[in-house]
Amino acid sequence: MIKFYKYHGLGNDYIVMDPAEIGRELSADEMVLICHPHFGVGSDGILWGPLKTEKADFRLRIFNPDGSEAEKSGNGLRIFSRYLYDRKMVTEKPFSIDTLGGLVRALVQQGGRLVQVEMGKVSFSSRFIPVAGPERDVLNEQIKVKDRKFTFCAATIGNPHCVIPCNQVSAELAKTYGPDIEVDPRFPHRTNVQFLQVIDRQNIRIEIWERGAGYTLASGSSSSAAAAVARKLGMCDRNIRVHMPGGVIEITVDENFEILMSGPVTRIAEGVLDPESFEYGRLAKKQ
């Protein structure tokens, strides 16, 4: 029996799985099955931790529902922090988490319902995102997708983002153009995609196509990247409320483009995954 804990951050849901409880690694195929909404528990990804590290208090690995590994996830980090709090591994004092996309510091508040994360520094450099071509800050460049041309900016906060300012955004826009932008050759590690609408100097709205996951109701790293781009372009001030279909995340972008993110976490359930589900899933895949 495989124990799991399920949470969501504004509708972006993750399953937390503790390697110490499971006692073995999971294959990519098993992760895909667990995340499947019909053959598994259903999830936007798996948080694999806590793991040991000398760099921080905890280490976390983050997996997309297609089985690929992600460098960083803002909602995932908030959810993992809430999980650590619920398991009494942390209190309402700051602690550090080591991810593939770098170190972060987290603080659980309001009995776990609100989590603040120091996400790190946003870079617009093509070298670090990465984006193909000569080394440069990737700002206001052109991309053609299907029947449309977009102006985009690229950024990284430990994982790659393509932010597209628009007069209006919609779920249809993200679902129509996001899949092609995700795998565009100029993004060698693929990319997360945000369609960005600036409401005023303190508020933006985004629709998200997430790398390896698809259309997503909310994303902490996407909120961070989009807010940083809005400030870089001079369209917003330091404190920005990011509105998404799942709700609102508060982002602070300082003068050095260091990001402080604050948002809610909700516990959904905990349970056990029966081995029978893996047997049926493998059979269904063969058919």
C-alpha positions in Angstrom: 0.0 0.0 0.0 1.4 3.4 -1.0 0.5 6.3 1.3 -0.3 9.7 -0.2 -1.4 13.1 1.0 -3.3 15.4 -1.3 -3.5 19.2 -1.2 -4.3 22.1 -3.5 -3.1 25.7 -3.9 -5.9 27.6 -5.6 -7.0 24.6 -7.5 -3.5 23.5 -8.5 -3.4 20.1 -6.8 -0.4 18.0 -5.8 0.1 14.6 -4.1 2.8 14.5 -1.5 4.6 11.1 -1.1 7.2 10.5 1.6 10.0 8.2 0.3 10.6 7.0 3.8 7.1 5.6 4.0 7.1 4.1 0.5 10.6 2.5 0.7 11.4 2.6 -3.0 11.6 4.8 -6.0 8.6 5.3 -8.3 9.0 4.9 -12.0 7.9 7.6 -14.5 5.1 5.3 -15.6 3.9 4.9 -12.1 3.8 8.6 -11.5 1.8 9.1 -14.7 -0.7 6.6 -13.5 -1.0 8.1 -10.0 -1.7 11.5 -11.5 -4.3 10.2 -14.0 -7.8 11.4 -13.0 -9.4 8.1 -13.9 -6.9 5.3 -13.4 -5.1 7.0 -10.4 -5.8 9.5 -7.7 -5.6 12.5 -10.1 -3.1 15.3 -9.6 -1.2 18.1 -11.3 2.0 16.5 -10.0 3.8 14.6 -7.3 5.9 16.1 -4.5 8.6 13.6 -3.5 10.0 14.3 -0.1 11.3 15.1 2.4 14.7 14.0 1.3 18.1 14.5 3.0 20.4 17.3 2.0 23.3 19.2 3.5 22.2 22.4 1.8 18.9 23.0 3.6 16.5 21.7 6.2 14.7 19.6 3.6 15.1 18.5 0.0 12.1 18.2 -2.4 11.8 16.6 -5.9 8.9 17.8 -8.0 7.4 15.7 -10.8 4.9 16.7 -13.5 1.9 14.5 -14.4 3.8 13.3 -17.6 6.5 11.9 -15.4 9.1 14.5 -16.1 10.9 16.3 -13.3 10.3 20.0 -12.7 13.0 22.4 -11.2 10.6 24.4 -9.0 6.9 25.0 -8.3 5.6 27.8 -6.2 2.3 26.0 -5.4 4.2 22.8 -4.9 6.5 24.5 -2.4 3.6 26.0 -0.4 1.9 22.6 -0.4 5.0 20.8 0.7 5.5 23.3 3.5 1.9 22.8 4.7 2.5 19.0 4.6 5.7 19.4 6.8 3.6 21.5 9.2 0.8 19.0 9.3 3.3 16.2 10.1 4.8 18.4 12.8 8.2 18.5 11.1 8.1 22.4 11.1 6.5 25.1 13.2 5.5 28.7 12.3 9.1 29.6 12.0 11.2 30.0 8.7 12.9 26.9 7.2 14.7 26.1 4.0 14.0 23.7 1.1 16.4 22.5 -1.5 15.0 22.1 -5.0 16.4 21.3 -8.4 15.7 25.0 -9.2 17.6 26.3 -6.1 17.1 27.0 -2.4 14.0 28.7 -1.0 12.9 29.8 2.5 9.3 29.2 3.6 7.1 30.3 6.5 3.8 28.7 7.4 1.2 31.0 8.8 -2.4 30.9 10.0 -2.2 27.3 11.2 -1.0 26.1 7.7 -3.7 27.9 5.7 -1.3 30.5 4.4 2.3 29.9 3.3 5.0 32.5 2.3 7.9 31.5 0.2 11.1 33.4 -0.8 11.2 32.1 -4.3 14.6 33.5 -5.3 15.7 35.9 -8.0 14.2 36.2 -11.5 16.6 36.4 -14.4 15.7 37.4 -17.9 19.0 36.2 -19.4 18.8 33.7 -22.3 21.8 31.9 -20.9 20.1 31.0 -17.6 16.5 30.4 -18.8 17.6 29.0 -21.4 16.6 30.5 -24.7 18.4 29.7 -28.0 20.4 32.4 -29.8 23.0 35.0 -28.6 23.2 35.8 -24.9 20.8 38.6 -24.1 17.9 39.6 -21.9 14.9 38.1 -23.6 12.4 41.1 -23.7 9.8 42.1 -26.3 10.8 39.4 -28.8 8.5 38.0 -31.5 7.1 34.5 -31.8 4.7 33.1 -34.5 2.3 30.4 -33.4 -0.3 28.9 -35.7 -2.1 31.9 -37.1 -0.8 34.6 -34.7 2.3 36.6 -33.8 3.0 37.4 -30.2 5.4 39.6 -28.4 7.0 37.7 -25.5 9.4 38.0 -22.6 11.3 35.0 -21.1 12.3 34.6 -17.5 13.5 32.0 -15.0 13.1 31.7 -11.3 14.7 28.2 -11.4 12.4 27.0 -14.1 11.7 28.5 -17.6 8.8 30.8 -18.4 7.5 32.6 -21.6 5.3 35.6 -20.6 3.1 37.1 -23.3 1.5 40.4 -22.6 -2.1 40.7 -24.0 -5.0 43.2 -23.9 -7.3 40.3 -22.8 -6.5 36.8 -21.7 -8.6 33.7 -21.6 -8.4 29.9 -21.0 -9.0 29.4 -24.7 -5.9 31.5 -25.5 -3.7 29.4 -23.2 -5.2 26.1 -24.5 -4.9 27.0 -28.1 -1.4 28.4 -28.3 0.3 27.2 -25.1 1.0 23.6 -26.3 3.0 24.8 -29.3 4.9 27.5 -27.4 5.8 25.0 -24.7 7.8 22.9 -27.2 9.1 25.7 -29.5 12.7 25.0 -30.5 14.0 28.2 -29.0 13.2 26.8 -25.6 15.6 23.8 -25.3 14.2 22.7 -21.9 10.6 23.4 -23.0 8.8 26.3 -21.2 5.9 27.3 -19.0 3.6 29.8 -20.7 1.7 32.7 -19.2 -0.7 35.0 -21.1 -0.5 38.3 -19.1 -3.1 41.1 -18.8 -2.2 44.1 -16.7 -5.2 45.4 -14.8 -3.5 48.3 -13.0 -0.2 48.9 -11.3 -1.0 46.5 -8.5 -3.0 43.8 -10.3 -2.4 41.5 -13.2 -4.4 38.5 -14.6 -2.8 35.5 -16.1 -3.8 32.3 -17.9 -1.3 29.4 -17.7 -0.1 26.6 -19.8 2.2 24.6 -17.6 5.1 22.6 -19.0 4.4 18.9 -18.6 1.0 19.5 -17.1 -1.1 21.5 -19.5 -3.8 24.1 -18.7 -3.5 25.0 -15.0 -5.8 26.9 -12.7 -3.0 28.5 -10.7 0.8 28.5 -10.5 3.2 30.1 -8.0 6.2 30.2 -10.2 4.1 31.4 -13.2 2.8 34.2 -10.9 6.3 35.1 -9.9 7.6 35.2 -13.5 4.6 37.2 -14.8 4.8 39.7 -12.0 8.5 40.2 -12.6 8.0 40.8 -16.3 5.2 43.3 -15.6 7.6 45.2 -13.3 10.5 44.9 -15.7 8.4 46.4 -18.4 7.4 49.3 -16.1 3.8 48.3 -16.1 3.4 47.4 -12.4 4.8 48.4 -9.0 6.5 46.4 -6.3 3.5 44.7 -4.7 1.3 42.8 -7.2 -1.8 40.7 -6.9 -1.9 37.9 -9.5 -5.4 36.9 -10.4 -5.9 33.4 -11.9 -8.9 31.1 -12.4 -8.2 29.4 -9.1 -7.7 32.6 -7.1 -5.1 35.2 -6.1 -1.5 35.0 -5.1 0.3 38.0 -3.6 3.8 38.7 -5.1 6.4 41.2 -4.0 9.1 42.0 -6.6 12.0 44.0 -5.1 14.5 46.2 -6.9 16.8 43.1 -7.6 13.8 41.1 -8.8 13.9 38.8 -5.7 10.4 37.3 -5.3 8.3 36.9 -2.1 5.2 34.9 -2.8 2.3 34.4 -0.4 -0.8 32.2 -1.0 -3.2 29.7 0.5 -3.0 26.0 0.8 -5.9 23.6 1.4 -5.7 20.0 2.6 -7.9 17.6 0.5 -7.3 14.1 1.7 -4.9 11.4 2.7 -5.1 7.7 1.9 -3.4 4.7 0.4 -3.0 3.7 -3.3 -3.8 0.0 -3.8 -1.2 -2.1 -5.8 -4.2 -3.3 -7.9 -4.4 0.2 -9.5 -0.9 -0.3 -11.0 -1.8 -3.7 -12.4 -4.9 -2.3 -14.2 -3.1 0.8 -15.3 -0.3 -1.3 -17.0 -3.0 -3.4 -18.7 -4.9 -0.4 -19.9 -1.7 1.1 -21.3 -0.9 -2.0 -23.4 -4.4 -1.9 -24.9 
